[in-house]
């Protein structure tokens, strides 16, 4: 009961704070109005809203994937993608869940890249990481983030597939 009361007070309190590690957007009557920097803001509750995003480096995992290389060898890959948000409007309004979208785009890019390379080139992680970053760069401007790095944590031979011709 008390927590509900405190939530109502917090919602009706007209002061919002954007911390130094955040950026925000002001929404008036459900429409974007302006991007906000770290500061103290006074709003009219019910008329204005402030949505915030963290601009510190964030990490998105992509799960273990069993893939087949160009030469028919199977490998298992998993890893992480480090990114920072640089445009709060795009990160909030152009995509529903940035982590899930980035994970999905990365998995698609990895499948495509590995299918074009032989196993020896896939083992050289530097080249693989670079190609993954290049594939994901096209989404950076659209969704308001910047890739800081890609890390492949597992890269092992899984099985051999013999392709009959």
PLY file of the C-alpha trace (Angstrom):
ply
format ascii 1.0
element vertex 165
property float x
property float y
property float z
element edge 164
property int vertex1
property int vertex2
end_header
0.00 0.00 0.00
2.77 2.41 0.97
4.82 1.55 -2.12
1.83 2.27 -4.36
1.35 5.62 -2.65
5.05 6.46 -3.13
4.85 5.47 -6.82
1.93 7.86 -7.31
3.82 10.68 -5.56
6.91 9.97 -7.68
4.82 9.99 -10.87
3.18 13.33 -9.94
6.40 14.97 -8.77
7.28 17.61 -11.40
11.08 17.29 -11.20
13.08 14.81 -13.29
16.83 14.35 -13.22
18.97 13.09 -16.09
22.24 11.83 -14.65
25.68 12.39 -16.25
25.72 8.86 -17.73
22.31 9.29 -19.38
20.64 11.09 -22.25
16.93 11.60 -22.59
14.06 12.75 -24.73
11.11 14.89 -23.77
7.73 13.77 -24.99
4.80 16.18 -24.96
1.35 14.71 -25.48
2.84 11.49 -26.83
5.11 13.13 -29.43
8.84 13.68 -29.36
9.74 17.26 -28.51
13.47 17.55 -27.81
16.60 15.55 -26.90
17.82 16.23 -23.37
21.27 16.35 -21.80
22.16 15.66 -18.16
20.38 18.28 -16.06
17.42 18.90 -13.76
14.10 19.33 -15.60
10.68 20.49 -14.45
7.75 18.88 -16.26
3.98 19.03 -16.19
2.90 15.51 -15.13
0.35 13.96 -17.50
1.32 16.42 -20.23
5.08 15.80 -20.47
7.23 12.69 -20.07
10.96 12.14 -20.01
12.46 8.88 -21.29
16.10 8.14 -20.45
18.81 5.85 -21.85
22.24 5.01 -20.46
25.13 6.18 -22.63
27.85 4.13 -20.94
29.20 1.14 -22.84
26.73 -1.74 -22.84
27.24 -5.39 -23.74
24.88 -7.55 -25.75
25.47 -11.31 -25.84
24.74 -13.47 -28.82
24.08 -17.10 -27.93
26.01 -20.16 -29.03
25.36 -20.93 -32.69
26.29 -24.05 -34.65
27.26 -22.93 -38.15
28.58 -24.49 -41.33
31.51 -22.91 -43.15
32.00 -22.70 -46.91
34.11 -25.88 -46.91
31.47 -27.91 -45.03
33.11 -27.80 -41.59
30.94 -27.15 -38.58
31.90 -24.61 -35.94
30.28 -23.30 -32.79
30.47 -19.56 -32.06
29.23 -17.28 -29.32
30.31 -13.89 -28.09
29.44 -10.34 -27.18
28.98 -6.98 -28.84
29.92 -3.79 -27.00
28.08 -0.62 -27.96
27.22 2.87 -26.79
24.08 4.86 -27.49
24.73 8.20 -29.17
21.22 9.25 -30.26
18.53 8.76 -27.58
15.66 9.55 -29.96
16.56 6.72 -32.34
17.43 4.29 -29.55
14.04 4.86 -27.88
11.65 5.44 -30.80
13.15 3.71 -33.85
13.52 0.29 -32.21
11.48 -1.46 -29.53
14.30 -3.39 -27.82
17.79 -2.36 -28.92
19.55 -5.36 -27.30
17.23 -7.90 -28.94
17.45 -6.15 -32.31
21.24 -5.95 -32.15
21.44 -9.60 -31.14
19.20 -10.64 -34.03
21.09 -8.55 -36.60
24.43 -9.87 -35.31
23.30 -13.49 -35.52
22.11 -12.98 -39.10
25.37 -11.27 -40.05
27.45 -14.03 -38.45
25.53 -16.77 -40.27
26.06 -14.95 -43.56
29.77 -14.28 -42.97
30.63 -17.80 -41.78
28.83 -19.37 -44.76
31.13 -17.38 -47.09
34.41 -18.30 -45.32
36.32 -21.55 -44.93
37.16 -22.88 -41.45
40.75 -21.59 -41.44
39.55 -18.03 -42.00
36.86 -18.42 -39.33
39.48 -19.45 -36.78
41.32 -16.17 -37.40
39.03 -14.23 -35.11
40.38 -10.78 -35.97
39.13 -11.01 -39.55
35.81 -12.48 -38.44
35.30 -9.74 -35.82
36.11 -7.05 -38.36
33.60 -8.41 -40.85
30.89 -8.64 -38.18
31.52 -5.00 -37.20
31.35 -3.93 -40.86
28.03 -5.75 -41.33
26.54 -4.10 -38.23
27.72 -0.59 -39.14
24.77 -0.12 -41.49
22.41 -0.28 -38.47
24.36 2.19 -36.33
22.88 5.34 -37.83
19.37 3.89 -38.09
19.14 2.88 -34.41
21.35 5.52 -32.76
24.22 3.43 -31.42
27.90 2.90 -32.14
29.69 -0.46 -32.09
32.67 -0.37 -29.73
33.83 -3.92 -30.37
32.93 -7.53 -31.08
34.33 -10.39 -29.03
34.11 -14.06 -30.00
34.31 -16.06 -26.76
33.94 -19.57 -28.22
35.16 -20.76 -31.60
35.47 -24.52 -31.79
35.20 -27.21 -34.40
31.87 -28.97 -33.94
31.59 -31.63 -36.63
32.33 -32.31 -40.25
29.65 -32.29 -42.89
30.36 -34.17 -46.07
28.64 -32.64 -48.99
27.92 -35.11 -51.78
28.14 -33.74 -55.28
0 1
1 2
2 3
3 4
4 5
5 6
6 7
7 8
8 9
9 10
10 11
11 12
12 13
13 14
14 15
15 16
16 17
17 18
18 19
19 20
20 21
21 22
22 23
23 24
24 25
25 26
26 27
27 28
28 29
29 30
30 31
31 32
32 33
33 34
34 35
35 36
36 37
37 38
38 39
39 40
40 41
41 42
42 43
43 44
44 45
45 46
46 47
47 48
48 49
49 50
50 51
51 52
52 53
53 54
54 55
55 56
56 57
57 58
58 59
59 60
60 61
61 62
62 63
63 64
64 65
65 66
66 67
67 68
68 69
69 70
70 71
71 72
72 73
73 74
74 75
75 76
76 77
77 78
78 79
79 80
80 81
81 82
82 83
83 84
84 85
85 86
86 87
87 88
88 89
89 90
90 91
91 92
92 93
93 94
94 95
95 96
96 97
97 98
98 99
99 100
100 101
101 102
102 103
103 104
104 105
105 106
106 107
107 108
108 109
109 110
110 111
111 112
112 113
113 114
114 115
115 116
116 117
117 118
118 119
119 120
120 121
121 122
122 123
123 124
124 125
125 126
126 127
127 128
128 129
129 130
130 131
131 132
132 133
133 134
134 135
135 136
136 137
137 138
138 139
139 140
140 141
141 142
142 143
143 144
144 145
145 146
146 147
147 148
148 149
149 150
150 151
151 152
152 153
153 154
154 155
155 156
156 157
157 158
158 159
159 160
160 161
161 162
162 163
163 164
